Amino acid sequence: METPPKAVKESRLSPLSNEEATNLLASAKEAREKAYAPYSMYKVGSAILSKSGNIYEGANIENASYGATICAERVALGNMIMGGDTEIRAVAVFTEDAGFPCGICIQALNEFAPDIKSCQIVVPSKGGFTVRTLDELAPYLWRSELVKKAKGK
């Protein structure tokens, strides 16, 4: 019987079980196979676990103009919104080198994370996975509360 992977390093106790994180990473890995990356050859798969428990997948879609390229995390985010969910519990990202989401994806995910201190980002690592929160990846994210405050609402 295979032992499930354990979190390599977490800064906080994860609300995700090892099984949930492993399943989410498996979904991201599967999504990566559908990536369209003929220019960079850097395929990325992502899977979002919504607060309601649904999993939404996405893969990067490149474009010759580069600016029109869409990252896997934002494809998964669009699928989540189209599926009727609006709150993220966790996000898994699967790349060839265990990369975390880019800055623009972190900002986009932030829009749908009720609490950036508990929204988990999971990537594979040697012998298991690594978990970080949105807050750890980008502690000074622009939040909708700031926009409302700036508008005087």
C-alpha positions in Angstrom: 0.0 0.0 0.0 1.4 3.4 -1.0 1.8 6.0 1.7 0.1 9.3 0.8 2.4 12.2 0.3 2.8 14.7 3.2 3.1 18.4 3.0 6.8 19.3 2.8 6.4 22.7 4.4 3.4 24.7 5.5 3.4 28.0 7.3 0.0 27.4 8.8 -2.2 24.4 9.4 -3.8 23.6 6.1 -7.5 23.1 6.0 -6.8 20.6 3.1 -6.2 17.0 4.0 -3.3 15.2 2.3 -5.9 13.3 0.3 -7.6 16.6 -0.9 -4.3 18.2 -1.8 -3.2 15.0 -3.6 -6.5 14.8 -5.6 -6.3 18.5 -6.5 -2.8 18.1 -7.8 -3.8 15.0 -9.8 -6.6 17.2 -11.4 -4.0 19.9 -12.2 -1.6 17.3 -13.7 -4.4 16.0 -15.9 -5.4 19.5 -17.0 -1.7 20.2 -17.9 -2.0 17.5 -20.7 -4.5 19.8 -22.4 -2.3 22.9 -22.4 -1.6 24.7 -25.7 2.0 25.9 -25.4 3.6 25.7 -28.8 5.8 28.8 -28.2 7.2 28.4 -24.7 6.7 24.6 -24.5 6.0 25.4 -20.8 2.8 23.5 -20.1 0.8 24.4 -16.9 -2.3 22.8 -15.4 -4.3 24.2 -12.6 -7.3 23.0 -10.5 -9.4 25.1 -8.2 -11.2 23.6 -5.3 -14.2 25.9 -4.6 -15.7 26.5 -1.2 -18.7 24.3 -2.3 -16.3 21.4 -3.0 -16.3 21.5 -6.8 -13.1 21.1 -8.7 -12.5 23.3 -11.8 -9.5 22.7 -14.2 -7.6 24.9 -16.5 -4.6 24.8 -18.8 -2.5 27.5 -20.2 -3.4 28.7 -23.7 -0.6 30.5 -25.6 -1.0 32.9 -28.5 1.6 34.1 -31.0 1.1 37.7 -29.7 2.0 36.6 -26.2 -0.2 39.2 -24.6 -3.3 37.2 -25.6 -1.9 34.2 -23.7 -4.1 33.0 -20.8 -2.5 31.3 -17.8 -3.9 28.0 -16.5 -5.0 29.5 -13.2 -7.2 32.1 -15.0 -8.7 29.5 -17.3 -9.7 27.4 -14.2 -11.0 30.6 -12.5 -13.2 31.3 -15.6 -14.5 27.7 -15.5 -15.3 28.1 -11.8 -17.3 31.3 -12.4 -19.1 29.6 -15.3 -19.8 26.7 -13.1 -21.6 29.0 -10.6 -19.0 29.1 -7.8 -17.5 32.4 -6.6 -15.3 31.4 -3.7 -11.9 29.6 -3.8 -10.8 27.3 -1.0 -7.5 26.0 -2.7 -5.7 26.0 -6.0 -3.2 23.4 -7.3 -0.7 24.2 -10.0 1.2 21.6 -11.9 4.3 22.5 -14.0 7.5 20.8 -15.0 9.4 22.7 -12.3 6.9 23.1 -9.4 6.2 26.7 -10.3 3.7 28.9 -8.3 1.2 31.2 -10.0 2.5 34.4 -11.6 1.7 37.8 -10.1 -1.3 38.5 -12.4 -2.8 35.1 -11.6 -2.3 35.6 -7.8 -4.1 38.9 -8.1 -7.0 37.3 -10.1 -7.3 34.5 -7.6 -7.3 37.0 -4.8 -10.6 38.5 -6.2 -12.4 35.2 -5.3 -10.6 34.3 -2.1 -12.7 35.1 0.9 -9.6 35.1 3.1 -6.1 35.4 1.6 -4.6 34.0 4.8 -6.4 30.7 4.4 -6.7 30.3 0.6 -4.1 27.6 -0.1 -1.9 27.2 -3.2 -0.5 23.7 -3.7 2.4 22.7 -5.9 4.2 19.4 -6.2 7.5 19.0 -4.5 10.0 16.1 -3.9 8.2 13.5 -2.0 4.8 15.3 -1.8 3.6 18.8 -2.1 4.2 22.3 -0.8 1.4 24.6 0.4 1.5 28.4 0.7 -1.3 30.9 1.2 -2.1 33.8 -1.1 -1.0 36.1 1.7 2.4 34.4 1.8 2.9 34.7 -1.9 1.8 38.3 -2.1 0.9 40.0 1.2 0.0 43.3 -0.4 -2.6 42.3 -2.8 -5.1 44.9 -4.1 -8.4 43.9 -2.4 -11.9 44.9 -3.5 -12.3 46.6 0.0 -9.6 49.1 -1.0 -11.5 50.0 -4.2 -14.7 50.5 -2.3 -12.9 52.6 0.3 -11.3 54.7 -2.4 -14.7 55.4 -3.9 -16.1 56.3 -0.5 -18.5 53.4 -0.2 
